[in-house]
Amino acid sequence: MPLTPDESTRYSRQIMLDEIGEEGQERLKNSSILCIGTGGLGSPAILYLAAAGVGTIGLIDPDQVDLSNLHRQILHDTDRTDTPKLASARDRLAKINPHIKIIEHPGRFDTGNCLDLLSGYDLILDGSDNFPTRFCANDAAFFQKKPLIHGAISQFEGQVTVFAPHLGGPCYRCLLPEPPPEGAVPT
């Protein structure tokens, strides 16, 4: 789908980059990403994805906005405490970019829904904070041959990894075959 005149103006500063151009911006517009978690990792990521013009952003997060989240979860604000993170995220992203589609998936990402959820997206962004969800995201992305961006953070240390099973690359289980015992590693 081509860009509207408003979108061409909105994204003009990135369209001028040789690496993006109008064709690249149209690819972003026609792309879809599922973000697992709208907290400390997902929050800044989806702000930038929305601003950049990714056409469809799916969100899954079962939590409520808590006052203790606000120093690091920049998507949410004080007025949204005690509300579902999905509603907070949807409202904020709609204000940032009215041209994109936000799809809310209430509940947890788990083995009962992961394959259905992933089937409608081009790329998976895992910003979860627990090993069962990370392994579930990996397994579903691996079996559906979808790229997975995995992020994790603990205190002042973080990591980000891109797994490309669609290109025959390794997966999360290649690095960590089984989850560590509960409580052995901070999440």
Backbone hydrogen bonds in HBPLUS format (Angstrom, degrees):
<---DONOR---> <-ACCEPTOR-->    atom                        ^
c    i                          cat <-CA-CA->   ^        H-A-AA   ^      H-
h    n   atom  resd res      DA  || num        DHA   H-A  angle D-A-AA Bond
n    s   type  num  typ     dist DA aas  dist angle  dist       angle   num
A0008-SER N   A0004-THR O   2.91 MM   4  6.21 158.3  1.96 156.1 162.4     1
A0009-THR N   A0005-PRO O   3.09 MM   4  6.36 152.4  2.16 145.9 152.4     2
A0010-ARG N   A0006-ASP O   2.85 MM   4  6.07 166.6  1.87 151.6 155.9     3
A0011-TYR N   A0007-GLU O   2.91 MM   4  5.98 165.1  1.94 155.5 157.6     4
A0012-SER N   A0009-THR O   3.23 MM   3  5.03 165.7  2.25 104.2 108.0     5
A0014-GLN N   A0011-TYR O   2.98 MM   3  5.62 142.0  2.12 118.1 128.4     6
A0015-ILE N   A0011-TYR O   2.88 MM   4  6.02 151.3  1.96 156.0 164.2     7
A0016-MET N   A0012-SER O   3.14 MM   4  6.17 144.9  2.27 140.2 146.2     8
A0017-LEU N   A0014-GLN O   3.17 MM   3  5.36 154.9  2.23 102.7 110.3     9
A0020-ILE N   A0017-LEU O   2.97 MM   3  5.43 153.8  2.04 113.5 121.7    10
A0021-GLY N   A0017-LEU O   2.92 MM   4  5.80 128.3  2.19 156.4 171.9    11
A0024-GLY N   A0020-ILE O   2.93 MM   4  4.48 134.1  2.15 149.9 146.6    12
A0025-GLN N   A0021-GLY O   3.08 MM   4  6.32 152.6  2.16 143.8 151.6    13
A0026-GLU N   A0022-GLU O   2.94 MM   4  6.19 152.0  2.02 147.3 154.5    14
A0027-ARG N   A0023-GLU O   3.00 MM   4  6.31 146.4  2.12 141.9 151.5    15
A0028-LEU N   A0024-GLY O   2.97 MM   4  6.32 152.6  2.04 146.2 153.2    16
A0029-LYS N   A0025-GLN O   2.96 MM   4  6.22 159.7  2.00 147.0 152.5    17
A0030-ASN N   A0026-GLU O   3.01 MM   4  6.19 144.9  2.14 142.5 151.2    18
A0031-SER N   A0028-LEU O   3.09 MM   3  5.07 164.5  2.12 108.5 111.3    19
A0055-GLY N   A0028-LEU O   2.97 MM  27  6.30 156.6  2.02 140.3 136.9    20
A0056-THR N   A0031-SER O   3.10 MM  25  6.38 146.8  2.21 155.7 161.3    21
A0122-ASP N   A0032-SER O   3.00 MM  90  5.28 142.1  2.15 120.0 130.6    22
A0123-LEU N   A0032-SER O   3.27 MM  91  6.65 141.6  2.43 146.8 157.3    23
A0033-ILE N   A0056-THR O   2.96 MM  23  6.42 153.7  2.03 153.6 159.9    24
A0058-GLY N   A0033-ILE O   2.74 MM  25  6.07 166.6  1.76 155.4 160.0    25
A0034-LEU N   A0123-LEU O   3.03 MM  89  6.50 158.8  2.08 159.3 164.6    26
A0125-LEU N   A0034-LEU O   2.82 MM  91  6.04 170.3  1.83 166.5 165.3    27
A0035-CYS N   A0058-GLY O   2.77 MM  23  5.99 172.0  1.78 152.8 153.3    28
A0060-ILE N   A0035-CYS O   3.14 MM  25  6.49 147.2  2.25 168.3 165.1    29
A0036-ILE N   A0125-LEU O   2.84 MM  89  6.18 166.7  1.85 168.3 172.5    30
A0127-GLY N   A0036-ILE O   2.87 MM  91  5.49 145.9  1.99 141.9 153.1    31
A0037-GLY N   A0060-ILE O   2.81 MM  23  5.83 152.2  1.88 159.3 168.4    32
A0043-SER N   A0039-GLY O   2.83 MM   4  5.14 152.0  1.90 136.0 144.2    33
A0046-ILE N   A0042-GLY O   2.88 MM   4  5.96 171.7  1.88 163.5 164.1    34
A0047-LEU N   A0043-SER O   3.28 MM   4  6.42 147.0  2.40 142.7 151.5    35
A0048-TYR N   A0044-PRO O   3.21 MM   4  6.46 163.4  2.24 150.5 152.9    36
A0049-LEU N   A0045-ALA O   2.93 MM   4  6.20 154.4  2.00 149.0 157.3    37
A0050-ALA N   A0046-ILE O   2.94 MM   4  5.89 160.3  1.98 140.0 145.0    38
A0051-ALA N   A0047-LEU O   2.99 MM   4  6.20 163.3  2.02 146.0 151.1    39
A0052-ALA N   A0048-TYR O   2.85 MM   4  5.90 148.7  1.94 142.9 151.3    40
A0054-VAL N   A0049-LEU O   3.10 MM   5  5.63 170.6  2.11 161.0 158.2    41
A0053-GLY N   A0050-ALA O   3.12 MM   3  5.26 145.1  2.24 100.9 111.1    42
A0101-LYS N   A0055-GLY O   2.79 MM  46  6.05 167.2  1.80 155.4 159.5    43
A0057-ILE N   A0101-LYS O   2.88 MM  44  6.31 162.7  1.91 167.8 173.3    44
A0103-ILE N   A0057-ILE O   2.97 MM  46  6.24 162.0  2.01 141.6 145.6    45
A0059-LEU N   A0103-ILE O   2.84 MM  44  6.20 155.4  1.90 170.7 175.1    46
A0105-HIS N   A0059-LEU O   2.82 MM  46  5.89 145.3  1.93 169.0 178.8    47
A0085-LYS N   A0063-ASP O   2.95 MM  22  5.93 176.9  1.95 147.1 146.1    48
A0065-VAL N   A0083-THR O   2.79 MM  18  5.65 160.9  1.82 164.8 166.6    49
A0082-ASP N   A0065-VAL O   2.68 MM  17  5.27 166.6  1.69 155.1 151.2    50
A0069-ASN N   A0066-ASP O   2.80 MM   3  5.33 162.7  1.83 120.6 126.6    51
A0070-LEU N   A0067-LEU O   3.32 MM   3  5.70 148.0  2.43 109.7 116.8    52
A0072-ARG N   A0069-ASN O   3.09 MM   3  6.06 164.1  2.12 131.2 135.5    53
A0073-GLN N   A0069-ASN O   2.94 MM   4  5.65 147.3  2.05 152.6 159.1    54
A0076-HIS N   A0073-GLN O   3.14 MM   3  6.07 156.6  2.20 127.6 131.5    55
A0080-ARG N   A0077-ASP O   2.87 MM   3  5.52 156.2  1.93 120.2 128.1    56
A0081-THR N   A0078-THR O   3.24 MM   3  5.60 174.0  2.25 116.8 117.6    57
A0083-THR N   A0080-ARG O   3.11 MM   3  5.59 139.6  2.28 143.0 139.2    58
A0088-SER N   A0084-PRO O   3.13 MM   4  6.45 164.7  2.15 154.1 158.6    59
A0089-ALA N   A0085-LYS O   2.80 MM   4  5.93 164.1  1.83 151.8 156.2    60
A0090-ARG N   A0086-LEU O   2.87 MM   4  6.00 167.5  1.88 151.0 154.9    61
A0091-ASP N   A0087-ALA O   3.04 MM   4  6.15 170.9  2.05 150.6 152.8    62
A0092-ARG N   A0088-SER O   3.09 MM   4  6.24 162.3  2.12 148.5 153.6    63
A0093-LEU N   A0089-ALA O   2.87 MM   4  5.98 170.1  1.88 160.5 163.4    64
A0094-ALA N   A0090-ARG O   2.98 MM   4  6.06 155.0  2.04 149.0 155.8    65
A0095-LYS N   A0091-ASP O   3.29 MM   4  6.49 142.0  2.44 136.9 145.6    66
A0095-LYS N   A0092-ARG O   3.17 MM   3  5.26 127.1  2.47  95.9 109.1    67
A0096-ILE N   A0092-ARG O   3.08 MM   4  6.40 144.2  2.21 142.9 153.2    68
A0097-ASN N   A0093-LEU O   2.90 MM   4  6.11 161.9  1.93 155.5 159.2    69
A0113-ASN N   A0110-ASP O   3.10 MM   3  5.73 153.9  2.17 117.2 123.8    70
A0114-CYS N   A0110-ASP O   2.88 MM   4  5.57 143.5  2.02 166.7 178.3    71
A0117-LEU N   A0113-ASN O   2.95 MM   4  6.10 165.2  1.97 161.6 166.6    72
A0118-LEU N   A0114-CYS O   2.97 MM   4  6.07 169.2  1.99 153.9 156.4    73
A0119-SER N   A0115-LEU O   3.16 MM   4  6.13 143.9  2.30 141.2 149.8    74
A0121-TYR N   A0118-LEU O   3.04 MM   3  5.53 168.4  2.05 128.5 128.1    75
A0124-ILE N   A0147-PRO O   3.01 MM  23  6.30 162.5  2.04 153.6 159.3    76
A0149-ILE N   A0124-ILE O   2.80 MM  25  6.19 166.9  1.82 163.7 167.6    77
A0126-ASP N   A0149-ILE O   2.75 MM  23  6.03 169.1  1.76 170.1 174.0    78
A0151-GLY N   A0126-ASP O   3.17 MM  25  6.25 152.9  2.25 167.9 166.4    79
A0134-ARG N   A0130-ASN O   3.18 MM   4  6.42 158.4  2.22 147.4 154.1    80
A0135-PHE N   A0131-PHE O   2.92 MM   4  6.06 166.6  1.94 161.5 163.2    81
A0136-CYS N   A0132-PRO O   2.98 MM   4  6.10 153.1  2.05 141.9 150.0    82
A0137-ALA N   A0133-THR O   2.85 MM   4  6.03 163.1  1.87 153.6 157.6    83
A0138-ASN N   A0134-ARG O   2.96 MM   4  6.15 160.1  2.00 145.7 151.5    84
A0139-ASP N   A0135-PHE O   2.89 MM   4  6.04 171.6  1.90 151.3 153.7    85
A0140-ALA N   A0136-CYS O   2.98 MM   4  6.11 168.8  1.99 153.3 156.5    86
A0141-ALA N   A0137-ALA O   2.95 MM   4  6.02 164.1  1.98 148.7 153.7    87
A0142-PHE N   A0138-ASN O   2.79 MM   4  5.92 159.2  1.83 155.3 161.9    88
A0143-PHE N   A0139-ASP O   2.96 MM   4  6.15 168.1  1.98 152.1 154.5    89
A0144-GLN N   A0140-ALA O   2.97 MM   4  6.06 146.4  2.09 144.6 154.0    90
A0145-LYS N   A0141-ALA O   2.83 MM   4  5.65 103.7  2.42 134.6 150.7    91
A0146-LYS N   A0141-ALA O   2.89 MM   5  4.86 164.9  1.91 140.0 145.1    92
A0145-LYS N   A0142-PHE O   3.19 MM   3  5.00 154.9  2.26  97.1 104.5    93
A0148-LEU N   A0163-PHE O   2.94 MM  15  5.12 165.7  1.96 148.9 153.6    94
A0163-PHE N   A0148-LEU O   2.76 MM  15  5.12 175.9  1.76 162.2 163.1    95
A0150-HIS N   A0161-THR O   2.80 MM  11  5.23 168.6  1.81 165.6 166.8    96
A0161-THR N   A0150-HIS O   2.84 MM  11  5.23 156.7  1.89 152.8 159.6    97
A0152-ALA N   A0159-GLN O   3.01 MM   7  5.41 153.7  2.08 150.4 152.3    98
A0159-GLN N   A0152-ALA O   2.85 MM   7  5.41 150.3  1.94 157.5 158.5    99
A0154-SER N   A0157-GLU O   2.81 MM   3  5.39 163.5  1.83 159.1 163.3   100
A0157-GLU N   A0154-SER O   2.96 MM   3  5.39 168.3  1.98 135.4 138.1   101
A0167-LEU N   A0164-ALA O   2.99 MM   3  5.46 156.8  2.04 112.4 119.9   102
A0169-GLY N   A0164-ALA O   3.02 MM   5  5.11 155.5  2.08 143.3 136.0   103
A0168-GLY N   A0165-PRO O   3.06 MM   3  4.84 163.6  2.09 102.2 106.0   104
A0174-CYS N   A0171-CYS O   2.96 MM   3  5.25 139.6  2.12 104.1 116.2   105
A0175-LEU N   A0172-TYR O   3.03 MM   3  5.39 136.6  2.22 105.9 117.0   106
A0176-LEU N   A0172-TYR O   2.93 MM   4  6.16 159.1  1.97 150.6 157.6   107
A0184-ALA N   A0181-PRO O   2.96 MM   3  5.51 163.8  1.99 140.7 142.4   108
